[in-house]
Amino acid sequence: MKPEPISVTELNKYIKNKVAADEFLNNVFVKGEISNFKNHYTGHMYFTLKDENSLVKCIMFKTSAATLKFMPKDGMKVQVFGTVAVFERDGVYQIYCKAMQEDGVGSLYRAYEELKAKLQKEGLFDMAHKQKIPYMPKTIGILTSQTGAVIRDIINVGTRRNPKVHLRLLPVPVQGPGAAEKIAKAIEIMNARKLADVIIIARGGGSLEDLWPFNEEIVAYSIYNSKIPIISAVGHETDFTIADFVADLRAPTPSAAAELAVGNRDEIISKLDNYVKRLKISLKRKTELMRLRYEKCMASRVYTNPLQRINENYIKIDIQVKKMQNSVTNQLIQKQNNYAKIIAKLDTLSPLKTLGRGFCLAEVEGKIIKKSKELQTGNVLSLKFQDGTQKAQIL
């Protein structure tokens, strides 16, 4: 008989009950490194606890978080006590933490935070100091262990992207006592001898203790003082070291560092081919446009009948000359008419006209007599007629 299927909810509920019935899972004591830490505004804390190979989700509710004597942060090594339970809705299990304490590297993490704050204050992390990574470097310097997956990954990725790139390995220890000094010395040698166009500092993932050489002050200053651009690819994507903050560029993994440092030869060739095609198309269009403009110019009247423009201008000049002549003639006629009118007015007002009608002009000693009372007996008058002057006396 075919069994009846159950729902996802029923399955998750079954698993939840099974986990809840396990006495060991009800009281677990786990150590690991905190990552993806979120301190929610409600007071609950959400984070992931991880080691080199695995991770588990954790939650610490507000009531338990209030008892902590320190603030958890990403990268901290801690020990947590709590209960493993299944979150039925999502079908995932997580640790519900009741207590938490710093693990043995708590002091190391504090030293990391203190050095990070100090170097940040001194300006070693400033973006203004970051150098640009060359687009197509000829030689790439690699500072890492000469054995292991890191160098193989960089070689595989680098040569795949550009078979002609020159990879120059300067082997250095990437953990343990004295590693920081040797890493710093290797950076100085690369710069002094100009052995590369860009440097990749790389190592695989590990604990905070394993990555500690890349958190040393001597390495930070060597990276800061390097005249050659440096890409830092230390640890996994979630790991951050002092070297990452000082370097000109951080890569999440060594393979990603190789991709950032080595230009893809095939992509560049494809781009160049595309540019050539676009240039040819552009030149063809430009040539066609110039040909059309040439044909249009040659078909214009300037070339087919060059004298027409000149003759049209002659006509325009003749018209303007005729207008000027007419204007002068009209002004002359107008002035002559005005002159004739003025002469006619003067002639009408002339005293000679009055004398011609039988009147005469009487004067005494050059003074014109207008009224009879101005005369006295015995005055000698000068009578001016149209044809001459005669003398008379008042009796």
C-alpha positions in Angstrom: 0.0 0.0 0.0 1.4 3.4 -1.0 2.1 5.6 2.1 0.3 8.9 2.4 2.6 11.9 2.1 3.0 14.3 5.0 3.1 18.1 4.8 6.3 20.1 5.2 4.9 21.5 8.4 4.3 18.0 9.8 7.9 17.1 8.9 9.4 20.1 10.5 7.3 19.6 13.6 8.4 16.0 13.8 12.1 17.0 13.6 11.6 19.8 16.1 10.1 17.3 18.6 12.9 14.8 18.0 15.6 17.6 18.7 13.7 18.8 21.7 13.6 15.3 23.2 17.4 15.0 22.9 18.9 15.7 26.3 22.4 16.5 24.9 21.0 19.2 22.5 19.1 20.8 25.4 22.3 21.8 27.1 25.2 22.3 24.6 28.5 24.1 25.3 30.0 25.3 22.0 33.0 27.4 21.1 33.6 29.3 17.8 34.1 32.6 16.1 31.3 35.2 15.8 30.4 36.4 12.3 27.5 38.3 10.8 26.7 39.8 14.2 23.5 41.9 14.5 22.4 43.7 17.6 18.7 44.1 16.9 16.9 47.3 18.2 14.7 45.0 20.3 17.7 43.9 22.3 18.0 40.4 20.7 21.3 39.4 19.3 21.6 37.4 16.0 24.9 35.9 14.9 26.7 32.9 13.3 29.2 30.8 15.2 31.8 29.3 12.9 35.1 27.3 12.9 37.3 26.3 10.0 34.8 23.9 8.4 31.3 24.7 9.6 28.9 27.3 11.0 25.7 27.4 13.0 23.1 30.1 13.5 22.6 31.5 17.0 20.2 33.8 18.7 20.4 35.3 22.2 17.3 36.9 23.5 17.2 40.3 25.3 16.8 38.8 28.8 20.0 36.6 28.4 21.9 39.4 26.5 21.4 41.8 29.4 23.7 39.6 31.6 26.7 39.9 29.2 29.7 41.8 30.5 31.0 42.6 27.0 29.6 43.5 23.6 30.1 40.7 21.1 31.6 41.6 17.7 32.5 39.9 14.5 35.7 37.9 14.8 35.5 37.3 18.5 36.2 33.8 19.8 33.5 32.9 22.3 32.0 30.0 24.2 28.2 29.8 24.3 25.9 27.7 26.4 22.3 27.1 25.3 19.8 24.8 23.6 19.6 23.6 20.1 16.1 23.9 18.7 14.4 23.8 15.3 12.7 26.9 14.0 9.7 25.2 12.6 8.7 27.8 10.0 12.0 27.8 8.2 13.0 24.3 8.9 16.4 25.3 10.3 18.1 24.6 13.6 19.9 27.2 15.7 21.4 27.6 19.1 19.3 29.6 21.6 22.1 31.0 23.7 21.6 31.4 27.4 25.1 32.5 28.3 28.3 33.6 26.5 31.9 34.2 27.5 35.0 35.2 25.6 37.3 32.4 24.6 41.0 32.3 25.0 41.7 34.8 22.2 39.5 37.5 23.6 42.6 39.5 24.5 44.0 39.0 21.0 40.8 40.4 19.5 41.0 43.4 21.8 44.6 44.0 20.6 43.3 43.8 17.0 40.6 46.4 17.7 43.0 48.7 19.5 45.6 48.6 16.7 42.9 49.1 14.1 41.7 52.2 15.9 45.2 53.5 16.3 46.1 53.1 12.6 42.8 54.5 11.4 43.5 57.6 13.5 46.9 57.9 11.9 45.3 57.8 8.4 46.6 54.5 7.2 43.1 53.5 6.0 42.4 56.8 4.2 41.1 56.4 0.6 43.2 59.4 -0.5 46.3 57.3 0.0 45.0 54.3 -2.0 46.9 53.7 -5.3 45.2 52.6 -8.5 45.7 49.0 -9.5 47.3 48.8 -13.0 44.9 47.7 -15.7 47.3 45.3 -17.5 50.3 44.7 -15.3 53.2 42.8 -16.9 54.5 41.3 -13.7 52.6 40.4 -10.5 54.4 39.9 -7.3 52.9 37.2 -5.0 53.7 37.0 -1.3 52.4 33.8 0.2 53.6 30.3 1.1 55.2 28.4 -1.8 53.1 25.3 -1.0 49.3 25.0 -0.6 46.2 25.8 -2.5 46.6 29.6 -2.5 49.5 29.8 -4.9 48.0 27.2 -7.2 44.7 29.1 -7.3 46.5 32.3 -8.2 48.5 30.6 -10.9 45.5 28.9 -12.4 43.3 32.0 -12.4 46.1 34.3 -13.5 47.4 32.2 -16.4 43.8 31.4 -17.5 43.0 35.1 -17.8 46.3 36.0 -19.4 48.8 33.3 -20.4 51.5 35.9 -21.0 51.4 37.5 -17.5 54.6 37.1 -15.4 53.9 35.8 -11.9 56.8 36.3 -9.5 56.5 34.4 -6.2 58.5 35.6 -3.2 57.8 32.8 -0.6 57.0 34.0 2.9 55.6 32.3 6.0 51.9 33.2 6.5 51.6 32.2 10.2 53.6 31.6 13.2 56.4 33.6 15.0 58.5 35.9 12.8 56.0 35.7 9.9 55.1 39.4 10.2 58.7 40.5 10.0 59.4 38.4 6.9 56.2 39.6 5.2 57.2 43.2 5.8 60.8 42.5 4.5 59.4 40.9 1.4 57.3 44.0 0.6 60.4 46.2 1.0 62.5 43.9 -1.3 59.7 44.0 -4.0 59.8 47.8 -3.8 63.6 48.3 -3.6 64.2 46.0 -6.6 61.0 47.0 -8.5 60.2 43.3 -9.0 56.5 43.8 -9.8 53.8 46.2 -11.1 51.3 45.0 -8.4 51.7 42.8 -5.3 49.2 40.2 -4.0 49.5 39.3 -0.3 47.5 36.1 0.2 46.8 33.2 2.4 43.9 30.9 3.1 41.3 31.1 5.9 42.0 30.4 9.5 41.5 31.5 13.0 42.3 34.9 14.4 45.6 33.4 15.7 46.5 32.0 12.3 45.8 35.3 10.6 47.6 37.4 13.2 50.8 38.2 11.2 48.6 40.2 8.9 47.3 42.2 11.9 50.9 43.2 13.0 51.8 46.9 13.0 55.1 46.2 11.0 53.1 44.7 8.1 50.6 47.6 8.1 53.3 50.2 7.8 55.1 48.2 5.1 51.9 48.1 3.0 51.2 51.8 3.6 54.8 52.8 2.6 54.8 50.6 -0.5 55.2 52.4 -3.8 53.8 49.4 -5.6 50.0 48.9 -5.4 49.1 46.0 -3.1 46.0 43.7 -3.2 45.2 42.0 0.1 43.6 38.5 -0.1 43.9 37.1 3.4 41.5 34.5 4.8 37.9 33.9 3.8 35.4 36.5 2.6 34.2 37.1 6.1 37.7 37.5 7.5 39.1 41.1 7.8 42.6 41.8 8.8 44.6 45.1 9.3 46.3 44.3 6.0 42.9 44.4 4.2 42.2 48.0 5.5 45.7 49.4 4.7 46.0 47.7 1.3 45.1 49.6 -1.9 42.5 46.9 -2.7 40.9 44.0 -0.8 40.0 40.8 -2.4 37.6 38.3 -0.7 39.8 35.3 -1.8 43.2 34.7 -3.4 41.4 33.6 -6.6 39.5 36.9 -6.6 42.8 38.7 -6.1 44.2 37.1 -9.3 41.0 38.1 -11.2 41.4 41.7 -10.0 45.1 41.9 -10.8 45.2 40.1 -14.1 43.2 41.5 -17.0 41.3 39.0 -19.1 43.3 38.8 -22.3 40.3 37.3 -24.3 38.0 40.1 -23.1 40.6 42.8 -24.0 41.1 41.2 -27.5 37.3 41.0 -27.9 37.0 44.7 -26.9 39.8 45.7 -29.4 38.1 43.8 -32.2 34.9 45.5 -31.3 36.6 48.9 -31.3 38.1 48.1 -34.7 34.6 47.2 -36.1 33.1 50.3 -34.6 35.9 52.4 -36.1 35.4 50.9 -39.5 31.6 51.5 -39.4 32.2 55.0 -38.2 34.7 55.7 -41.0 32.4 54.3 -43.5 29.5 56.5 -42.3 31.8 59.5 -42.2 33.0 58.8 -45.8 29.4 58.4 -47.0 28.3 61.6 -45.3 31.2 63.5 -46.8 30.4 62.1 -50.2 26.8 63.2 -49.9 27.9 66.7 -48.8 30.3 66.8 -51.8 27.6 65.9 -54.2 25.2 68.4 -52.7 27.8 71.1 -53.0 28.6 70.3 -56.6 24.9 70.3 -57.5 24.4 73.7 -56.0 24.0 76.9 -58.2 27.4 78.2 -56.9 29.1 75.5 -59.0 26.6 75.0 -61.8 26.1 78.7 -62.5 28.7 80.7 -60.6 27.9 84.1 -62.3 24.2 84.0 -61.3 25.0 85.0 -57.8 27.1 87.9 -59.1 24.4 89.0 -61.5 21.7 88.9 -58.8 23.9 91.2 -56.7 24.3 93.6 -59.7 20.5 93.7 -59.9 20.3 94.5 -56.2 22.8 97.2 -56.6 20.9 98.8 -59.5 17.7 98.7 -57.5 19.4 100.4 -54.6 21.0 103.1 -56.9 17.5 103.7 -58.5 16.0 104.1 -55.0 18.8 106.6 -54.1 18.2 108.6 -57.3 14.4 108.7 -56.8 15.0 109.7 -53.2 17.2 112.6 -54.2 14.9 113.7 -57.0 11.9 113.6 -54.7 13.7 115.7 -52.0 14.8 118.2 -54.7 11.2 118.6 -56.0 9.9 118.9 -52.5 12.4 121.7 -51.7 11.6 123.6 -54.9 7.9 123.5 -54.1 8.6 124.7 -50.6 10.8 127.5 -52.1 8.0 128.6 -54.5 5.5 128.7 -51.7 7.8 130.9 -49.6 8.4 133.3 -52.6 4.7 133.5 -53.1 4.1 134.4 -49.5 6.9 137.0 -49.6 5.5 138.5 -52.8 2.0 138.7 -51.2 3.4 140.5 -48.2 5.7 142.8 -50.2 4.9 146.6 -49.8 5.5 147.1 -53.5 2.4 145.1 -54.2 0.4 147.5 -52.1 1.9 150.6 -53.8 1.0 149.1 -57.2 -2.7 149.3 -56.2 -2.5 153.2 -55.9 -1.3 153.5 -52.4 1.8 155.5 -51.2 4.0 155.4 -48.2 4.4 158.5 -46.1 7.6 159.1 -44.2 8.9 162.1 -42.1 12.6 162.0 -41.6 12.7 158.3 -42.3 9.9 157.5 -40.0 6.8 155.9 -41.5 3.6 157.8 -40.6 0.8 155.6 -39.6 -1.7 158.1 -38.0 -2.6 161.7 -38.9 -2.0 162.9 -35.3 1.7 162.1 -35.8 1.9 165.1 -38.3 2.2 168.8 -37.6 1.7 171.8 -39.8 4.8 172.5 -41.8 6.1 168.9 -41.8 7.7 167.9 -45.0 6.6 164.5 -46.1 8.4 162.0 -48.3 5.7 160.2 -50.4 6.9 156.9 -51.9 5.0 155.7 -54.9 5.4 152.6 -57.0 7.5 154.5 -59.6 9.3 156.9 -57.4 9.3 159.5 -54.5 7.8 163.0 -54.2 7.9 165.7 -51.5 4.8 167.3 -49.8 4.2 169.7 -47.0 1.4 169.8 -44.4 -0.5 173.1 -44.5 
